[in-house]
């Protein structure tokens, strides 16, 4: 279960990295770049692009980002079952919101190509 949650967030983060690199022209590189990347995706860049994600989605994703860090850097016996339960129970809603918001952003990109 922990690895599936890790994969969920890592997949979104790869999308965000690609967007930051190709559209924004820069991916954060500081020690806390994972946090900065979410902030970058939540921020509109005037004359370039609207915000990719809402503040609501950013807040939800912060929980998965933090958990991903734990899975990668802490032994699994330190995982807290109650934290897993919370993340699993909100996964469907978070995934749905991410899908909706990325679809809207994809529509923005299509309009730019027209």
N, CA, C and O atoms as a DFTB+ gen file, in Angstrom:
456 C
 N C O
     1  1       0.825      -1.177       0.000
     2  2       0.000       0.000       0.000
     3  2       0.880       1.255       0.000
     4  3       0.620       2.209      -0.734
     5  1       1.905       1.239       0.820
     6  2       2.796       2.397       0.903
     7  2       3.473       2.665      -0.438
     8  3       3.614       3.818      -0.844
     9  1       3.886       1.614      -1.120
    10  2       4.551       1.799      -2.406
    11  2       3.585       2.312      -3.476
    12  3       3.990       3.060      -4.365
    13  1       2.330       1.921      -3.399
    14  2       1.333       2.435      -4.338
    15  2       1.095       3.919      -4.109
    16  3       0.966       4.677      -5.071
    17  1       1.035       4.343      -2.869
    18  2       0.886       5.772      -2.567
    19  2       2.116       6.540      -3.046
    20  3       2.010       7.643      -3.584
    21  1       3.270       5.941      -2.842
    22  2       4.528       6.525      -3.317
    23  2       4.481       6.694      -4.833
    24  3       4.844       7.751      -5.350
    25  1       4.041       5.669      -5.542
    26  2       3.979       5.710      -7.001
    27  2       2.969       6.750      -7.489
    28  3       3.219       7.432      -8.482
    29  1       1.850       6.876      -6.811
    30  2       0.851       7.876      -7.176
    31  2       1.473       9.269      -7.174
    32  3       1.378       9.998      -8.161
    33  1       2.102       9.632      -6.074
    34  2       2.683      10.965      -5.999
    35  2       3.861      11.120      -6.959
    36  3       3.993      12.155      -7.611
    37  1       4.706      10.114      -7.051
    38  2       5.877      10.202      -7.925
    39  2       5.465      10.410      -9.379
    40  3       6.130      11.141     -10.113
    41  1       4.379       9.775      -9.797
    42  2       3.889       9.962     -11.159
    43  2       3.456      11.395     -11.413
    44  3       3.789      11.977     -12.445
    45  1       2.712      11.961     -10.471
    46  2       2.306      13.359     -10.612
    47  2       3.514      14.281     -10.606
    48  3       3.570      15.245     -11.369
    49  1       4.474      13.987      -9.748
    50  2       5.657      14.835      -9.670
    51  2       6.438      14.813     -10.984
    52  3       6.989      15.837     -11.387
    53  1       6.492      13.674     -11.649
    54  2       7.173      13.614     -12.947
    55  2       6.454      14.492     -13.977
    56  3       7.099      15.163     -14.783
    57  1       5.125      14.485     -13.948
    58  2       4.357      15.362     -14.838
    59  2       4.700      16.819     -14.541
    60  3       4.945      17.605     -15.456
    61  1       4.716      17.171     -13.263
    62  2       5.004      18.553     -12.865
    63  2       6.428      18.958     -13.267
    64  3       6.653      20.088     -13.702
    65  1       7.374      18.052     -13.124
    66  2       8.750      18.350     -13.534
    67  2       8.815      18.634     -15.033
    68  3       9.493      19.564     -15.468
    69  1       8.112      17.832     -15.808
    70  2       8.109      18.012     -17.267
    71  2       7.481      19.356     -17.633
    72  3       7.997      20.070     -18.493
    73  1       6.378      19.699     -16.988
    74  2       5.744      20.989     -17.248
    75  2       6.670      22.139     -16.866
    76  3       6.809      23.108     -17.613
    77  1       7.297      22.027     -15.707
    78  2       8.208      23.083     -15.250
    79  2       9.364      23.254     -16.220
    80  3       9.766      24.376     -16.530
    81  1       9.883      22.161     -16.686
    82  2      11.026      22.199     -17.598
    83  2      10.647      22.760     -18.962
    84  3      11.334      23.640     -19.480
    85  1       9.568      22.265     -19.545
    86  2       9.241      22.638     -20.920
    87  2       8.476      23.948     -21.044
    88  3       8.689      24.700     -21.995
    89  1       7.588      24.230     -20.096
    90  2       6.764      25.439     -20.206
    91  2       7.359      26.591     -19.412
    92  3       7.486      27.706     -19.919
    93  1       7.723      26.315     -18.160
    94  2       8.251      27.382     -17.305
    95  2       9.726      27.672     -17.598
    96  3      10.214      28.773     -17.343
    97  1      10.413      26.687     -18.127
    98  2      11.828      26.862     -18.422
    99  2      12.742      26.644     -17.239
   100  3      13.942      26.906     -17.333
   101  1      12.202      26.166     -16.116
   102  2      13.036      25.949     -14.928
   103  2      12.358      25.004     -13.958
   104  3      11.163      25.111     -13.682
   105  1      13.145      24.083     -13.452
   106  2      12.715      23.172     -12.394
   107  2      13.476      23.584     -11.142
   108  3      14.686      23.801     -11.207
   109  1      12.798      23.697     -10.010
   110  2      13.516      24.074      -8.791
   111  2      14.700      23.144      -8.529
   112  3      14.652      21.960      -8.863
   113  1      15.747      23.679      -7.937
   114  2      16.939      22.863      -7.692
   115  2      17.449      22.954      -6.256
   116  3      18.475      22.357      -5.928
   117  1      16.759      23.680      -5.410
   118  2      17.178      23.791      -4.009
   119  2      16.955      22.456      -3.292
   120  3      16.352      21.533      -3.841
   121  1      17.439      22.377      -2.087
   122  2      17.293      21.148      -1.307
   123  2      15.822      20.759      -1.126
   124  3      15.495      19.574      -1.063
   125  1      14.955      21.737      -1.045
   126  2      13.526      21.471      -0.870
   127  2      12.763      21.582      -2.197
   128  3      11.622      22.044      -2.226
   129  1      13.393      21.163      -3.275
   130  2      12.818      21.345      -4.612
   131  2      11.473      20.661      -4.772
   132  3      10.643      21.120      -5.557
   133  1      11.237      19.581      -4.051
   134  2       9.944      18.894      -4.162
   135  2       8.812      19.821      -3.698
   136  3       7.764      19.902      -4.339
   137  1       9.033      20.506      -2.598
   138  2       8.046      21.472      -2.101
   139  2       7.917      22.649      -3.060
   140  3       6.809      23.088      -3.371
   141  1       9.043      23.153      -3.523
   142  2       9.031      24.292      -4.429
   143  2       8.324      23.970      -5.744
   144  3       7.665      24.831      -6.328
   145  1       8.462      22.735      -6.203
   146  2       7.806      22.340      -7.443
   147  2       6.287      22.415      -7.298
   148  3       5.605      22.888      -8.207
   149  1       5.755      21.956      -6.174
   150  2       4.309      22.068      -5.945
   151  2       3.878      23.529      -5.914
   152  3       2.848      23.889      -6.484
   153  1       4.654      24.358      -5.258
   154  2       4.333      25.788      -5.216
   155  2       4.377      26.389      -6.614
   156  3       3.513      27.186      -6.978
   157  1       5.373      26.011      -7.390
   158  2       5.486      26.497      -8.764
   159  2       4.259      26.087      -9.585
   160  3       3.750      26.885     -10.372
   161  1       3.788      24.868      -9.412
   162  2       2.627      24.390     -10.168
   163  2       1.345      25.092      -9.734
   164  3       0.400      25.195     -10.516
   165  1       1.308      25.570      -8.512
   166  2       0.123      26.241      -7.989
   167  2       0.129      27.733      -8.321
   168  3      -0.856      28.433      -8.085
   169  1       1.241      28.209      -8.867
   170  2       1.406      29.634      -9.146
   171  2       1.204      29.928     -10.627
   172  3       1.776      29.262     -11.490
   173  1       0.388      30.927     -10.904
   174  2       0.224      31.401     -12.278
   175  2       1.495      32.137     -12.691
   176  3       2.098      32.853     -11.892
   177  1       1.892      31.953     -13.943
   178  2       3.010      32.709     -14.495
   179  2       2.413      33.586     -15.595
   180  3       2.127      33.108     -16.693
   181  1       2.228      34.871     -15.292
   182  2       1.587      35.770     -16.264
   183  2       2.244      35.703     -17.640
   184  3       3.468      35.635     -17.754
   185  1       1.433      35.724     -18.659
   186  2       1.852      35.665     -20.060
   187  2       2.484      34.328     -20.452
   188  3       2.944      34.167     -21.582
   189  1       2.506      33.372     -19.520
   190  2       3.063      32.052     -19.842
   191  2       1.999      30.977     -19.668
   192  3       1.683      30.241     -20.602
   193  1       1.450      30.899     -18.452
   194  2       0.467      29.857     -18.183
   195  2      -0.320      30.185     -16.921
   196  3       0.153      30.922     -16.056
   197  1      -1.536      29.626     -16.824
   198  2      -2.272      29.744     -15.565
   199  2      -1.684      28.759     -14.552
   200  3      -0.810      27.957     -14.882
   201  1      -2.164      28.834     -13.348
   202  2      -1.760      27.829     -12.347
   203  2      -2.144      26.453     -12.876
   204  3      -3.214      26.286     -13.463
   205  1      -1.289      25.484     -12.673
   206  2      -1.570      24.120     -13.116
   207  2      -2.517      23.443     -12.129
   208  3      -3.420      22.707     -12.527
   209  1      -2.299      23.699     -10.833
   210  2      -3.131      23.084      -9.795
   211  2      -3.662      24.159      -8.853
   212  3      -3.081      25.236      -8.721
   213  1      -4.754      23.849      -8.217
   214  2      -5.362      24.753      -7.246
   215  2      -4.656      24.643      -5.897
   216  3      -3.893      23.709      -5.652
   217  1      -4.922      25.601      -5.042
   218  2      -4.362      25.538      -3.685
   219  2      -4.926      24.342      -2.933
   220  3      -4.235      23.747      -2.106
   221  1      -6.176      23.984      -3.214
   222  2      -6.781      22.805      -2.575
   223  2      -6.019      21.529      -2.954
   224  3      -5.710      20.702      -2.097
   225  1      -5.724      21.384      -4.239
   226  2      -4.989      20.194      -4.667
   227  2      -3.564      20.220      -4.130
   228  3      -3.042      19.186      -3.713
   229  1      -2.934      21.379      -4.135
   230  2      -1.573      21.481      -3.594
   231  2      -1.546      21.017      -2.141
   232  3      -0.652      20.272      -1.737
   233  1      -2.524      21.458      -1.363
   234  2      -2.590      21.066       0.048
   235  2      -2.723      19.552       0.190
   236  3      -2.057      18.941       1.026
   237  1      -3.575      18.955      -0.622
   238  2      -3.737      17.492      -0.579
   239  2      -2.454      16.789      -0.985
   240  3      -2.041      15.816      -0.354
   241  1      -1.825      17.290      -2.045
   242  2      -0.608      16.653      -2.542
   243  2       0.565      16.798      -1.581
   244  3       1.463      15.957      -1.574
   245  1       0.569      17.841      -0.779
   246  2       1.631      17.993       0.228
   247  2       1.665      16.783       1.163
   248  3       2.736      16.344       1.582
   249  1       0.502      16.259       1.479
   250  2       0.438      15.072       2.352
   251  2       1.096      13.870       1.678
   252  3       1.842      13.129       2.318
   253  1       0.823      13.677       0.393
   254  2       1.414      12.555      -0.342
   255  2       2.906      12.778      -0.569
   256  3       3.692      11.833      -0.523
   257  1       3.297      14.038      -0.817
   258  2       4.718      14.348      -0.983
   259  2       5.486      14.000       0.283
   260  3       6.541      13.368       0.229
   261  1       4.952      14.412       1.409
   262  2       5.600      14.112       2.684
   263  2       5.682      12.621       2.948
   264  3       6.687      12.122       3.453
   265  1       4.623      11.919       2.605
   266  2       4.613      10.475       2.796
   267  2       5.619       9.797       1.867
   268  3       6.288       8.842       2.261
   269  1       5.723      10.293       0.639
   270  2       6.687       9.737      -0.303
   271  2       8.091       9.843       0.256
   272  3       8.903       8.928       0.119
   273  1       8.366      10.969       0.887
   274  2       9.679      11.159       1.498
   275  2       9.923      10.100       2.585
   276  3      11.008       9.525       2.667
   277  1       8.927       9.856       3.397
   278  2       9.055       8.856       4.470
   279  2       9.313       7.478       3.879
   280  3      10.185       6.749       4.354
   281  1       8.563       7.121       2.853
   282  2       8.734       5.795       2.233
   283  2      10.143       5.649       1.674
   284  3      10.749       4.585       1.796
   285  1      10.664       6.698       1.069
   286  2      12.002       6.626       0.468
   287  2      13.126       6.676       1.491
   288  3      14.196       6.114       1.254
   289  1      12.910       7.330       2.610
   290  2      14.031       7.623       3.504
   291  2      13.945       7.022       4.903
   292  3      14.873       7.185       5.695
   293  1      12.876       6.345       5.216
   294  2      12.716       5.784       6.556
   295  2      12.381       4.317       6.410
   296  3      11.697       3.914       5.469
   297  1      12.863       3.527       7.337
   298  2      12.538       2.104       7.305
   299  2      11.031       1.904       7.416
   300  3      10.344       2.648       8.116
   301  1      10.533       0.897       6.723
   302  2       9.086       0.688       6.654
   303  2       8.460       0.416       8.013
   304  3       7.267       0.669       8.182
   305  1       9.193      -0.077       8.968
   306  2       8.584      -0.331      10.276
   307  2       8.260       0.961      11.014
   308  3       7.624       0.932      12.068
   309  1       8.690       2.089      10.471
   310  2       8.343       3.385      11.055
   311  2       7.060       3.973      10.465
   312  3       6.600       5.025      10.909
   313  1       6.490       3.306       9.479
   314  2       5.251       3.796       8.881
   315  2       4.124       3.704       9.891
   316  3       4.027       2.739      10.648
   317  1       3.280       4.712       9.894
   318  2       2.165       4.750      10.842
   319  2       0.890       4.312      10.125
   320  3       0.457       4.962       9.173
   321  1       0.290       3.214      10.578
   322  2      -0.923       2.707       9.927
   323  2      -2.039       3.741       9.840
   324  3      -2.782       3.762       8.859
   325  1      -2.169       4.594      10.843
   326  2      -3.233       5.602      10.808
   327  2      -2.992       6.628       9.690
   328  3      -3.945       7.125       9.090
   329  1      -1.729       6.941       9.414
   330  2      -1.392       7.852       8.321
   331  2      -1.714       7.205       6.973
   332  3      -2.261       7.846       6.076
   333  1      -1.366       5.934       6.849
   334  2      -1.698       5.195       5.632
   335  2      -3.198       5.198       5.387
   336  3      -3.651       5.411       4.262
   337  1      -3.952       4.967       6.426
   338  2      -5.412       4.900       6.311
   339  2      -5.982       6.236       5.818
   340  3      -6.872       6.255       4.968
   341  1      -5.478       7.337       6.345
   342  2      -5.944       8.668       5.939
   343  2      -5.627       8.914       4.465
   344  3      -6.483       9.372       3.708
   345  1      -4.395       8.608       4.063
   346  2      -3.998       8.836       2.677
   347  2      -4.778       7.949       1.713
   348  3      -5.190       8.402       0.645
   349  1      -4.979       6.704       2.081
   350  2      -5.739       5.797       1.222
   351  2      -7.186       6.266       1.101
   352  3      -7.763       6.226       0.015
   353  1      -7.768       6.705       2.198
   354  2      -9.172       7.121       2.153
   355  2      -9.373       8.396       1.327
   356  3     -10.461       8.612       0.791
   357  1      -8.361       9.229       1.216
   358  2      -8.518      10.458       0.426
   359  2      -7.934      10.330      -0.979
   360  3      -7.994      11.277      -1.764
   361  1      -7.377       9.181      -1.296
   362  2      -6.718       9.001      -2.587
   363  2      -7.668       9.181      -3.767
   364  3      -7.320       9.867      -4.727
   365  1      -8.837       8.594      -3.723
   366  2      -9.761       8.686      -4.852
   367  2     -10.148      10.137      -5.135
   368  3     -10.143      10.568      -6.288
   369  1     -10.477      10.879      -4.100
   370  2     -10.859      12.289      -4.291
   371  2      -9.681      13.113      -4.796
   372  3      -9.851      13.983      -5.651
   373  1      -8.500      12.845      -4.277
   374  2      -7.307      13.577      -4.713
   375  2      -6.985      13.256      -6.166
   376  3      -6.652      14.147      -6.948
   377  1      -7.085      11.984      -6.520
   378  2      -6.834      11.574      -7.902
   379  2      -7.852      12.215      -8.848
   380  3      -7.489      12.691      -9.924
   381  1      -9.106      12.225      -8.452
   382  2     -10.153      12.819      -9.283
   383  2      -9.882      14.311      -9.512
   384  3      -9.978      14.806     -10.635
   385  1      -9.541      15.019      -8.425
   386  2      -9.255      16.449      -8.538
   387  2      -8.029      16.693      -9.420
   388  3      -8.031      17.595     -10.258
   389  1      -6.992      15.891      -9.229
   390  2      -5.783      16.034     -10.054
   391  2      -6.114      15.781     -11.522
   392  3      -5.644      16.510     -12.395
   393  1      -6.904      14.773     -11.798
   394  2      -7.291      14.475     -13.182
   395  2      -8.066      15.622     -13.800
   396  3      -7.815      16.001     -14.944
   397  1      -9.005      16.174     -13.051
   398  2      -9.807      17.298     -13.549
   399  2      -8.922      18.516     -13.829
   400  3      -9.032      19.143     -14.882
   401  1      -8.059      18.837     -12.891
   402  2      -7.237      20.034     -13.045
   403  2      -6.201      19.875     -14.156
   404  3      -5.925      20.827     -14.885
   405  1      -5.633      18.692     -14.288
   406  2      -4.671      18.475     -15.371
   407  2      -5.363      18.461     -16.732
   408  3      -4.770      18.863     -17.733
   409  1      -6.605      18.004     -16.773
   410  2      -7.380      18.057     -18.019
   411  2      -7.640      19.505     -18.422
   412  3      -7.495      19.865     -19.590
   413  1      -8.021      20.330     -17.457
   414  2      -8.229      21.759     -17.732
   415  2      -6.930      22.380     -18.232
   416  3      -6.945      23.163     -19.181
   417  1      -5.816      22.042     -17.608
   418  2      -4.541      22.586     -18.052
   419  2      -4.200      22.080     -19.449
   420  3      -3.678      22.834     -20.269
   421  1      -4.488      20.820     -19.724
   422  2      -4.276      20.274     -21.062
   423  2      -5.097      21.018     -22.104
   424  3      -4.625      21.265     -23.214
   425  1      -6.330      21.377     -21.744
   426  2      -7.170      22.172     -22.651
   427  2      -6.537      23.535     -22.920
   428  3      -6.573      24.024     -24.049
   429  1      -5.957      24.149     -21.887
   430  2      -5.244      25.424     -22.067
   431  2      -4.115      25.249     -23.079
   432  3      -3.940      26.082     -23.968
   433  1      -3.346      24.160     -22.943
   434  2      -2.231      23.929     -23.857
   435  2      -2.722      23.718     -25.291
   436  3      -2.099      24.199     -26.237
   437  1      -3.824      23.008     -25.451
   438  2      -4.376      22.794     -26.790
   439  2      -4.772      24.122     -27.432
   440  3      -4.542      24.328     -28.623
   441  1      -5.364      25.019     -26.650
   442  2      -5.762      26.322     -27.181
   443  2      -4.548      27.133     -27.613
   444  3      -4.631      27.921     -28.554
   445  1      -3.418      26.944     -26.930
   446  2      -2.201      27.667     -27.282
   447  2      -1.651      27.197     -28.623
   448  3      -1.020      27.965     -29.350
   449  1      -1.897      25.918     -28.945
   450  2      -1.419      25.360     -30.215
   451  2      -2.284      25.776     -31.394
   452  3      -1.836      25.739     -32.540
   453  1      -3.529      26.173     -31.116
   454  2      -4.464      26.533     -32.196
   455  2      -4.162      27.871     -32.801
   456  3      -4.860      28.306     -33.718
